[in-house]
Amino acid sequence: MSEVHSRYPVSVRWEGEKRGLASSADGLPDLKVASPPPFGGPAGVWSPEHLFVLAASTCWMTTFLAVAQASSLEVLAVECSGEGVLDKGEDRRFRISSIALRPRVTIAREEDRERAGRLIEKAEAVCLIRNSMRSEVTLSSEVLVQAPALAAP
């Protein structure tokens, strides 16, 4: 039997047309949400589709940072862009069939490049959001090396 680790309460309230306001009892800032434009929603508002892909990207980043810290990898910068593909299946149902994540990690030492690559892959494999999705997630990573700036005399 599984053990509950934590809970994440959220709610959304309809505000007219295809718009809503998302909130959480956890005290997070409210977030305007809506259907995306291809489904008749307004432009410039976060959609469930964007949030789904963002969840995968954000989870990869936070998981990578935890794995890097546990491995004592000196990380200078982390970015992760992502793109989800929405398909309509033969059953006529829509789903985000794939998500492409493109992490870019900047480290301080060339000798850590290979280890950083392994930790990028490990973070994708253990990311709890990724492990909760049916979508295919692919990773195309880049590791950059930038020596830390020296202090001015």
Rosetta blueprint (number, residue, H / E / L):
1 M L
2 S L
3 E L
4 V L
5 H L
6 S L
7 R L
8 Y L
9 P L
10 V L
11 S E
12 V E
13 R E
14 W E
15 E E
16 G E
17 E L
18 K L
19 R E
20 G E
21 L E
22 A E
23 S E
24 S L
25 A L
26 D L
27 G L
28 L L
29 P L
30 D L
31 L E
32 K E
33 V E
34 A E
35 S L
36 P L
37 P H
38 P H
39 F H
40 G L
41 G L
42 P L
43 A L
44 G L
45 V L
46 W E
47 S L
48 P H
49 E H
50 H H
51 L H
52 F H
53 V H
54 L H
55 A H
56 A H
57 S H
58 T H
59 C H
60 W H
61 M H
62 T H
63 T H
64 F H
65 L H
66 A H
67 V H
68 A H
69 Q H
70 A H
71 S L
72 S L
73 L L
74 E L
75 V E
76 L E
77 A E
78 V E
79 E E
80 C E
81 S E
82 G E
83 E E
84 G E
85 V E
86 L E
87 D E
88 K E
89 G L
90 E L
91 D L
92 R L
93 R L
94 F E
95 R E
96 I E
97 S E
98 S E
99 I E
100 A E
101 L E
102 R E
103 P E
104 R E
105 V E
106 T E
107 I E
108 A L
109 R L
110 E H
111 E H
112 D H
113 R H
114 E H
115 R H
116 A H
117 G H
118 R H
119 L H
120 I H
121 E H
122 K H
123 A H
124 E H
125 A H
126 V H
127 C L
128 L L
129 I L
130 R H
131 N H
132 S H
133 M L
134 R L
135 S L
136 E E
137 V E
138 T E
139 L E
140 S L
141 S L
142 E E
143 V E
144 L E
145 V E
146 Q L
147 A L
148 P L
149 A L
150 L L
151 A L
152 A L
153 P L
